[in-house]
Amino acid sequence: VQLQASGGGLVQAGGYLRVSCAASGRAFSTYRMGWFRQAPGKERGFVAAISRSGAYINYAESVKGRFTISRDNAKNTVYLQMNSLKPEDTAVYCCAAGAQRFDYWGQGTQVTVSS
């Protein structure tokens, strides 16, 4: 499966942004999906994950209550709605897919939050 993230950009602190990840292939609904981010000089970190049906979701503590992950299996797309953005959310956001582990990774999209 190939993954392509989009929707990043520059936003002021307190603002919002939605990033999307489009997947190729017909197996999208069989994969759990996740969002990860990597800030300059830091290791890549987990942001959110969603199960195949969307019934199970989990978030990193740092984004709980502000970010929402969702998916549309008919469109082969997973979304990350980011509200109340903070400068520390600045990072390259990328999506990942896998049946158990995250085996497939896409190119990231840059999100920059100005103070």
N, C-alpha and C positions, 0 to 999 in steps of 0.2 A: 504494500500500500504506500502511496506517496501522499505526503501531507504538505500543505501550503498555508502558512499563517498570513493574515493581513489585518489591517485596521489600526495599526499602531500610529502614534503621532505625538505631538507636543500638546500638553494640557496644563493648566494652572492647578496648583494644589486646591483640593476641594472639588475639583471637577470630575468628569466621568468620561469613560471611553469603553467601547466594546471591540474586542478583537475576535476574529473568526479563524477557523482552521478548516479548510476544505480537504476532503480525502478522496483519492481516486479509488476505483475498484468497487466491487459489489459486497465486500466483506465488512463494510464499515460497522454495520449493526452487530457484528460478532465481536467487536473490540471494545474493551474499556478504553476511555480516553482521558488524557491528562494534560494539564498545563504546568509548565515549569518556567522559571525565569533565571537569568544570570545578569547580575550587575557587574560593572567594571571592577576587576580585581577580586571578584568573589566567585565562589563555586556555584554551579547551577543548583537551584533549590526548587523543591516541590511547591506548587501553588494550590492546585485543585485537581480532583479526579471525579469521574462519573462512570457509573456502570453501563453495561450495554443497553439496558432498557431505560436508564436514567433514574432508576428507583433508589440507587445508593450513591451518595455524594459525600466527599470529605474535602476539607480545606486545611491549609496551613493556618496555624493560630494567628499569624500576622495579618491575614486577609479575611478572617471570619467576620461576617456581618457587613462587609463592604463589597466583596466580590461574589458573583454568582456564576456558576458553570451550568451550561445547558447543552442539549444536543438535539439535532433534528435528523433522525435517521433517513428520512425521505430525501433530504438534501445532502446527506453525507457530510454534515458540518457540525462542528462543536464550537460553542461560543464561550467567551468569558466577559461578562459585564463587570466593569470595575467602577465603583462609585467611591466618593470621598477619597480621591486619590491623594497620596502623600509623596513628597520628594523621594522618600526611601523606596517607593514602588518603581522608581526608574530602573529599567532593565530591558534586556532583550527577552521577549516572551516567545516560547516555542511550545508546540503541541506534540504529543506522543500518543502512540496507539499500541495495543497489545492484548493478547488473550489473557495472559496472567501478568507477566512482566511487560514493561514498555519496550517493545522491540523495534518499533519504527518511530523515527523522529523527523520532524520537518524543519525547514529553515525558520528562523525567528523573525519577529517583527519588533521594531524598537518602540518602546513607550518611554517618554520623557515627561516628568512632572516637575514643573518649575515652582519655586517657592515665592 
